Amino acid sequence: MNWKLFLSLILLLGLILRIKFFIGLNWSDDVGYVYLANQVLDGTFKPSYMASLRLMMIFPLAFFFYLFGISNFSAALYPLILSLGNIVLTFLIGKLLFNEKAGLIGALLMAFYPLDVNYATWIMPDVPITFFTGLSVFMFLIGEKKNSRKFLLLSGIFAGLAYLLKLSGLLVFVFFVSYYSFVFLFKRKIPSNFLFILLGYLIVFLVEGSYYYLTTKDFFLQFNVGFKYFAERERLKYEFLTDLTYYPKIMFNLDNNFSFQFKNYYTYFGIFYYLVVFSTIFLLIKKVKNSYVLILWFLSIFLYMQFGTMSYKEYIPMHRLDRHLTILSIPSILILSAFLEILRKRVKFLFIVTLVFLCGSFLFYIKNIYKLQIDATKDTKLIFEELKKLPEKTVYSDGGTIGHLMFYSKFRKNHLYKPLDFRSCEELKDSYVIVNATRGWIEFSPMLKNYPLCVFERPNNWILLKTIKSDATSYPYNLFDPQIFYVS
């Protein structure tokens, strides 16, 4: 079997899907990452707040900006390349644990996997963190198989790179600790190999701390800022989502009454996790020992995401979002692939039907989610085009819109774009003010509390220049129309 040819075709298919459903800059932390990457290029970057500590997101973005200029294409190259890397990694781990066919099944599922396709061109750390944690586990598996300290050291280094993307990159250590705990309990063997993984991570930690010390005189900046951010209980009121039913509902496509949603067109998973659970039970019953490490990888991290704490001082449940589940993509897909490879040998027709159904349903979900995501930025792009027609003046709006406008202008006119927060009405004179620019204006009232009163009770010197009407039909982007005012 020419697995290299099949893998190449799967990679090509994965690339076509990700380009076809290209997203680019959207509405999340990505606005901050591109801004910080530009600061790296102009020499003004200095880590200080939580998002600025995600060095493995910021510096690779800056590298691609340096090579190709500032654009949606160059910004998306980093997650796109690593998304294709996830396909290769899924194959390699499947081949290592089972055989080439199981690896190819996993690679094909990853090529179509909605969560990976959707975030492959969204400038976020979730796909990269999947890659680096997956690469860390791959190095670990080789290191354990060959008893190679070199590969175990590399495993720790790649875990460290995942940590430099987001603190949740450290979740891979939950798996490592679980694995070596079982080794100690059942084999009565001192898990000395774990020390080499820790050493690899320590190398990254020391490099990171040295960089912070050189730039801020605070070696433990990540600890003093990053860890502290997620230990602030006050954020539970307005930022952190900690509902214990959240992951089960989205993973198993359930509504608030825990009934299956047959007409939920915006799910990432559909019946995927039902098949993962069935596959897990099947593999355990059949004692497919090579699958145990995948099951432990998946369950240990998931259980910590579900019940673990973000704070070392007190119990603060983990913040949860659908995209945080990307870290489970590789083990969950490979658990299912191991079962499907057994099914292929026994009932080939049922194997083909299941695989075609999964890929077809994934494609359906990708298309619907893509429509929702691109609707999110249609208004903003039209705002930018309209502003280009007007005489150049200072522009005020919410922080997200301002970030988008800076990016669209390639950060060449940052002095013109300013957030509305803590402004007086006098400051807004002889400028453009954009209201109702994003969903935050109607869904997130705390965002508005620092805006001047004249934004809501507009005096006669506010002249409406344009109401933006895009063809966005997805909720909630169909509920509001941005307006551009000139304040005389």
Rosetta blueprint (number, residue, H / E / L):
1 M L
2 N L
3 W H
4 K H
5 L H
6 F H
7 L H
8 S H
9 L H
10 I H
11 L H
12 L H
13 L H
14 G H
15 L H
16 I H
17 L H
18 R H
19 I H
20 K H
21 F L
22 F L
23 I L
24 G L
25 L L
26 N L
27 W L
28 S L
29 D L
30 D H
31 V H
32 G H
33 Y H
34 V H
35 Y H
36 L H
37 A H
38 N H
39 Q H
40 V H
41 L H
42 D H
43 G L
44 T L
45 F L
46 K L
47 P L
48 S L
49 Y L
50 M H
51 A H
52 S H
53 L H
54 R L
55 L H
56 M H
57 M H
58 I H
59 F H
60 P H
61 L H
62 A H
63 F H
64 F H
65 F H
66 Y H
67 L H
68 F H
69 G L
70 I L
71 S L
72 N H
73 F H
74 S H
75 A H
76 A H
77 L H
78 Y H
79 P H
80 L H
81 I H
82 L H
83 S H
84 L H
85 G H
86 N H
87 I H
88 V H
89 L H
90 T H
91 F H
92 L H
93 I H
94 G H
95 K H
96 L H
97 L H
98 F L
99 N L
100 E H
101 K H
102 A H
103 G H
104 L H
105 I H
106 G H
107 A H
108 L H
109 L H
110 M H
111 A H
112 F H
113 Y L
114 P H
115 L H
116 D H
117 V H
118 N H
119 Y H
120 A H
121 T L
122 W L
123 I L
124 M L
125 P L
126 D H
127 V H
128 P H
129 I H
130 T H
131 F H
132 F H
133 T H
134 G H
135 L H
136 S H
137 V H
138 F H
139 M H
140 F H
141 L H
142 I H
143 G H
144 E H
145 K H
146 K H
147 N L
148 S L
149 R H
150 K H
151 F H
152 L H
153 L H
154 L H
155 S H
156 G H
157 I H
158 F H
159 A H
160 G H
161 L H
162 A H
163 Y H
164 L H
165 L H
166 K L
167 L H
168 S H
169 G H
170 L H
171 L H
172 V H
173 F H
174 V H
175 F H
176 F H
177 V H
178 S H
179 Y H
180 Y H
181 S H
182 F H
183 V H
184 F H
185 L H
186 F H
187 K H
188 R L
189 K L
190 I L
191 P L
192 S L
193 N H
194 F H
195 L H
196 F H
197 I H
198 L H
199 L H
200 G H
201 Y H
202 L H
203 I H
204 V H
205 F H
206 L H
207 V H
208 E H
209 G H
210 S H
211 Y H
212 Y H
213 Y H
214 L H
215 T H
216 T H
217 K L
218 D L
219 F L
220 F L
221 L H
222 Q H
223 F H
224 N H
225 V H
226 G H
227 F H
228 K H
229 Y H
230 F L
231 A L
232 E L
233 R H
234 E H
235 R H
236 L H
237 K H
238 Y L
239 E L
240 F L
241 L L
242 T L
243 D L
244 L L
245 T L
246 Y H
247 Y H
248 P H
249 K H
250 I H
251 M H
252 F L
253 N L
254 L E
255 D L
256 N L
257 N L
258 F L
259 S L
260 F E
261 Q L
262 F L
263 K L
264 N L
265 Y L
266 Y L
267 T L
268 Y L
269 F L
270 G L
271 I L
272 F H
273 Y H
274 Y H
275 L H
276 V H
277 V H
278 F H
279 S H
280 T H
281 I H
282 F H
283 L H
284 L H
285 I H
286 K L
287 K L
288 V L
289 K H
290 N H
291 S H
292 Y H
293 V H
294 L H
295 I H
296 L H
297 W H
298 F H
299 L H
300 S H
301 I H
302 F H
303 L H
304 Y H
305 M H
306 Q H
307 F H
308 G L
309 T E
310 M L
311 S L
312 Y L
313 K L
314 E L
315 Y L
316 I L
317 P E
318 M L
319 H L
320 R L
321 L L
322 D H
323 R H
324 H H
325 L H
326 T H
327 I H
328 L H
329 S H
330 I H
331 P H
332 S H
333 I H
334 L H
335 I H
336 L H
337 S H
338 A H
339 F H
340 L H
341 E H
342 I H
343 L H
344 R H
345 K H
346 R H
347 V L
348 K H
349 F H
350 L H
351 F H
352 I H
353 V H
354 T H
355 L H
356 V H
357 F H
358 L H
359 C H
360 G H
361 S H
362 F H
363 L H
364 F H
365 Y H
366 I H
367 K H
368 N H
369 I H
370 Y H
371 K H
372 L H
373 Q H
374 I H
375 D H
376 A H
377 T H
378 K H
379 D H
380 T H
381 K H
382 L H
383 I H
384 F H
385 E H
386 E H
387 L H
388 K H
389 K H
390 L L
391 P L
392 E L
393 K L
394 T L
395 V E
396 Y E
397 S E
398 D L
399 G H
400 G H
401 T H
402 I H
403 G H
404 H H
405 L H
406 M H
407 F H
408 Y H
409 S L
410 K L
411 F L
412 R L
413 K L
414 N H
415 H H
416 L H
417 Y E
418 K E
419 P E
420 L L
421 D L
422 F L
423 R L
424 S L
425 C L
426 E H
427 E H
428 L H
429 K L
430 D L
431 S E
432 Y E
433 V E
434 I E
435 V E
436 N L
437 A L
438 T L
439 R L
440 G H
441 W H
442 I H
443 E H
444 F L
445 S H
446 P H
447 M H
448 L H
449 K L
450 N L
451 Y L
452 P L
453 L H
454 C H
455 V H
456 F L
457 E L
458 R L
459 P L
460 N L
461 N L
462 W E
463 I E
464 L E
465 L E
466 K E
467 T E
468 I L
469 K L
470 S L
471 D L
472 A L
473 T L
474 S L
475 Y L
476 P L
477 Y L
478 N L
479 L L
480 F L
481 D L
482 P L
483 Q E
484 I E
485 F E
486 Y E
487 V E
488 S L
